[in-house]
Amino acid sequence: MSNTAAFSRRQVTRPRRSFSEDELLRQFLDQAPRDLSPAARVARARLVAAGLLVAGLAFQWWFLGLIA
């Protein structure tokens, strides 16, 4: 293997996470709700979709107001 191939492979591999980053990730994942019922998942998805729709419409109205 040539030196350039070894160098490019070394750049692609990610460095190992330190313990503090692992601990922060673990704490973040512990806060996430794990056991949502299917109905709760559907309700959450609908709320997110409605929020995105409202945000999109608000942006559209704002943008049309800018160019009008």
Buried (B, 14 or more C-beta within 10 A) or exposed (E): EEEEEEEEEEEEEEEEEEEEEEEEEEEEEEEEEEEEEEEEEEEEEEEEEEEEEEEEEEEEEEEEEEEE
